[in-house]
Each structure stands twice: as structure tokens, then as C-alpha cells.
């Protein structure tokens, strides 16, 4: 499977009370070509990761309505699209929405750490779309077991493409969902709801971060 065929297949998923940002356009916030932009964004990220031989995948639970739903890039809000572009070699990433730029707290913490580590990771979610409460498309909910089963082949296909040496599960739910897969998984606390310090310390341990980076320069860690 190629990044293009992967993203095209992802765009085919159509589920109730789920927004597929690679297929759908939001009537409230999106440009008319938003779905295509998000497909392009994710495909470019995936291709850049393959070209750079990225060996780590960070996996959270679901896309959020303030982050990946708008950008097409998991764990990435509009504020941090430029950071994602830089870390992946200057690839072109575009906004798919109109109006003011929207920030997401989880994305901010994730990208503070990625920028401090200065090492790209493939970003993903156990359920790669945005599940919402019935009647409120701008809400977040946990995906169901059935939804996870439908989307699971995308996770296994991603692992087959990337061939990671490790996976970082962000949050207990993601860690439990990934139990038993063939790649070593390290689980860190989700940064929301008071978990930011534990999230940072968990990643520091995984990456063996010290006061000095591999290039001999001081790391500006977000704590």
C-alpha cells in the first residue's frame, strides 16, 4: 500500500455520528475543497515520513474536532501546521478552513514535545476519524468497539508501511487498544485533564532526553 492508496481508502469510510475529514466538508468552517486539502496534507506527511525512514508512531485515541478534524493531520491543530511542515523537511501543508485559526490544547503539548525532541514521528489515532455525540458534530466522544474494528485495518496497514521499531501510546485508552500488537508499545499519560507533566516525563524517559541534544545544543523542553 502507498500513502496515496492508504489515504484514498481512508476517505471511503462513511459511518454515522462520525466526521470523516478526508471525505466530508464542514458547512460551518471548511473551504469547498477542504476534504482534498486534508487528504493532501496527510498523504504528504506520510510520504515524508517514509522518505525520512521515521521509525516511531505516536498513537492517541480519536481525532478531535479542534485538531485533526480541521487539518487532516492527527494530533495537529492549525497553529502547529508549520511545525509539522518543518519537522518533515518543509513539506507543503495547508489550512482547509476559513476564519480564525483554531488551537487545540493536546496538539500544543504534543508539538511542544516534538519540537523539543526535534525528531519526527508518524502521528495516528486508534480511530482515525472524528466521532461525535449524536446531534452535536462539534463534540468529542470515544469511538465504539465496532468503529474500532472497522478502522483497525488502517492501523495494521500503517504499521506495515512504516515498520516502526516502537509505538508511543498517548493515554490509557490508546495503550489498552494496542495491547498485543507485534511492535513494542510504551504508554504515556494523555496530556489533558492534568496529565501534562506526566506526559512530558514519560516521553523524556522513552527518548532518553537530557539537558543536551544529540547535536550538542541545549533542548528547550516545555516544562
C-alpha positions as CSV (number, residue, x, y, z in Angstrom):
1,X,0.0,0.0,0.0
2,X,1.2,3.5,-0.8
3,X,0.4,6.8,1.0
4,X,-1.9,7.7,-1.8
5,X,-3.9,4.5,-1.8
6,X,-3.9,4.5,2.0
7,X,-5.4,8.0,2.2
8,X,-7.9,7.2,-0.7
9,X,-9.1,4.2,1.2
10,X,-9.4,6.2,4.4
11,X,-11.6,8.7,2.6
12,X,-14.1,5.9,1.7
13,X,-15.1,5.3,5.3
14,X,-18.6,6.6,6.0
15,X,-20.1,6.0,9.5
16,X,-23.0,7.5,11.5
17,X,-22.1,10.2,14.0
18,X,-18.6,10.3,12.7
19,X,-17.0,13.1,10.7
20,X,-14.5,11.9,8.1
21,X,-12.3,14.9,7.3
22,X,-10.8,13.1,4.3
23,X,-14.3,12.7,2.7
24,X,-16.5,15.4,4.1
25,X,-16.6,19.2,4.2
26,X,-18.0,21.1,7.3
27,X,-20.6,23.6,6.2
28,X,-19.7,25.9,9.1
29,X,-15.9,26.1,8.9
30,X,-14.5,24.4,5.8
31,X,-13.4,25.6,2.4
32,X,-15.1,24.0,-0.5
33,X,-12.1,21.8,-1.3
34,X,-11.3,21.0,2.4
35,X,-11.5,17.3,2.1
36,X,-9.0,17.3,-0.7
37,X,-6.7,19.6,1.2
38,X,-6.8,17.3,4.2
39,X,-6.1,14.2,2.1
40,X,-3.1,16.0,0.6
41,X,-1.9,17.1,4.0
42,X,-1.9,13.6,5.4
43,X,-0.5,12.0,2.3
44,X,2.4,14.4,2.2
45,X,3.1,13.8,5.9
46,X,3.1,10.0,5.4
47,X,5.3,10.1,2.3
48,X,7.8,12.4,4.0
49,X,7.9,10.1,7.0
50,X,8.6,7.1,4.7
51,X,11.3,9.1,2.8
52,X,13.0,10.0,6.1
53,X,12.7,6.5,7.5
54,X,10.8,7.6,10.6
55,X,10.7,4.6,13.0
56,X,8.3,5.8,15.6
57,X,4.5,6.1,15.6
58,X,2.6,8.2,18.3
59,X,-0.9,6.9,18.6
60,X,-3.8,8.6,20.5
61,X,-7.4,7.6,20.7
62,X,-9.6,9.6,18.3
63,X,-9.4,12.8,16.1
64,X,-10.6,15.9,17.9
65,X,-12.9,18.5,16.4
66,X,-10.4,21.3,17.1
67,X,-7.4,19.5,15.7
68,X,-7.1,16.7,13.2
69,X,-10.7,17.1,12.0
70,X,-9.7,20.5,10.7
71,X,-6.2,19.8,9.4
72,X,-6.2,16.2,8.4
73,X,-3.1,15.6,10.4
74,X,-3.6,13.6,13.6
75,X,-2.7,15.3,16.8
76,X,-2.1,18.6,14.9
77,X,-4.1,21.8,15.0
78,X,-3.9,24.7,12.7
79,X,-1.5,26.6,14.9
80,X,1.1,23.8,14.5
81,X,0.9,23.0,10.8
82,X,4.1,25.0,10.2
83,X,5.9,23.0,12.9
84,X,4.7,19.7,11.2
85,X,6.0,21.0,7.9
86,X,9.4,22.0,9.3
87,X,9.9,18.7,11.1
88,X,9.1,16.7,8.0
89,X,11.6,18.6,5.8
90,X,9.5,21.6,4.7
91,X,6.6,19.8,3.0
92,X,3.6,21.9,2.0
93,X,0.7,21.8,4.5
94,X,-2.4,24.0,4.0
95,X,-5.3,25.2,6.0
96,X,-8.6,23.6,5.0
97,X,-10.8,26.0,6.9
98,X,-11.8,29.7,6.8
99,X,-12.0,32.2,9.6
100,X,-9.7,32.4,12.6
101,X,-7.0,29.8,13.3
102,X,-8.2,27.3,15.9
103,X,-5.9,25.9,18.6
104,X,-6.2,22.6,20.5
105,X,-4.6,22.1,23.9
106,X,-3.5,18.5,23.3
107,X,-1.9,19.4,19.9
108,X,0.0,22.2,21.6
109,X,1.6,19.9,24.2
110,X,2.3,17.2,21.6
111,X,4.0,19.7,19.3
112,X,6.0,21.4,22.1
113,X,7.5,18.0,22.8
114,X,8.0,17.0,19.1
115,X,9.8,20.3,18.5
116,X,11.9,19.9,21.6
117,X,12.9,16.3,20.7
118,X,13.4,17.5,17.1
119,X,12.8,14.1,15.7
120,X,9.7,13.3,13.6
121,X,7.1,10.7,14.4
122,X,4.2,9.4,12.4
123,X,1.0,10.6,14.2
124,X,-2.1,8.5,14.2
125,X,-5.2,7.6,16.2
126,X,-6.7,4.2,17.1
127,X,-9.8,5.5,15.5
128,X,-8.6,7.8,12.7
129,X,-11.8,9.9,12.3
130,X,-13.8,12.3,14.5
131,X,-16.5,10.6,16.5
132,X,-19.1,13.0,18.0
133,X,-22.2,12.8,20.1
134,X,-25.4,12.5,18.2
135,X,-26.8,15.9,17.3
136,X,-23.6,17.8,18.1
137,X,-20.9,17.5,15.4
138,X,-18.6,19.8,17.4
139,X,-18.2,17.5,20.3
140,X,-15.8,14.7,21.1
141,X,-16.7,11.1,22.2
142,X,-14.8,7.9,22.5
143,X,-15.2,5.6,19.5
144,X,-17.1,2.3,19.9
145,X,-15.7,-1.2,19.7
146,X,-17.5,-1.6,16.3
147,X,-15.9,1.6,15.0
148,X,-12.5,0.4,16.1
149,X,-12.9,-2.9,14.4
150,X,-13.9,-1.2,11.2
151,X,-10.9,1.2,11.3
152,X,-8.3,-1.4,12.7
153,X,-7.1,-2.5,9.2
154,X,-5.7,1.1,8.7
155,X,-3.6,0.8,11.8
156,X,-2.1,-2.6,10.7
157,X,-1.6,-1.2,7.2
158,X,0.2,1.9,8.6
159,X,2.5,-0.4,10.7
160,X,3.2,-2.5,7.6
161,X,4.2,0.7,5.7
162,X,6.3,2.4,8.4
163,X,7.8,-0.7,10.0
164,X,8.3,1.1,13.3
165,X,10.7,-0.1,16.0
166,X,8.4,1.4,18.6
167,X,5.0,2.9,19.2
168,X,4.1,5.5,21.8
169,X,0.5,5.2,23.0
170,X,-0.8,8.5,24.2
171,X,-3.3,7.8,27.0
172,X,-4.6,4.7,28.8
173,X,-7.3,4.1,26.2
174,X,-4.8,4.0,23.4
175,X,-2.5,1.8,25.3
176,X,-5.2,-0.7,26.1
177,X,-6.4,-0.8,22.5
178,X,-2.8,-1.5,21.3
179,X,-2.2,-4.3,23.7
180,X,-1.0,-7.4,22.0
181,X,0.3,-5.9,18.7
182,X,3.7,-7.0,17.4
183,X,5.5,-3.7,17.9
184,X,6.8,-2.6,21.3
185,X,4.4,-0.1,22.8
186,X,5.2,2.5,25.5
187,X,2.2,4.2,27.1
188,X,2.4,7.8,28.4
189,X,-0.4,9.6,30.1
190,X,-2.6,11.8,28.0
191,X,-1.7,15.5,28.4
192,X,-5.3,16.6,29.0
193,X,-7.0,16.9,32.4
194,X,-3.9,17.5,34.4
195,X,-1.7,14.9,32.7
196,X,0.7,17.3,31.0
197,X,3.6,16.8,33.5
198,X,3.3,13.0,33.3
199,X,3.1,13.1,29.6
200,X,6.3,15.1,29.3
201,X,8.2,13.0,31.9
202,X,7.1,9.8,30.1
203,X,8.4,11.0,26.8
204,X,11.6,12.2,28.3
205,X,12.2,8.7,29.6
206,X,11.3,7.0,26.3
207,X,13.6,9.3,24.3
208,X,16.3,9.4,27.0
209,X,16.3,13.2,27.0
210,X,19.0,15.0,28.8
211,X,19.8,18.7,29.0
212,X,21.8,18.4,25.8
213,X,20.6,17.2,22.4
214,X,22.4,14.8,20.1
215,X,23.8,17.8,18.3
216,X,25.2,19.2,21.5
217,X,22.7,22.1,21.8
218,X,20.5,22.7,24.8
219,X,17.0,21.4,24.5
220,X,14.2,23.8,25.2
221,X,11.8,21.4,26.8
222,X,8.3,22.6,27.6
223,X,8.3,22.4,31.4
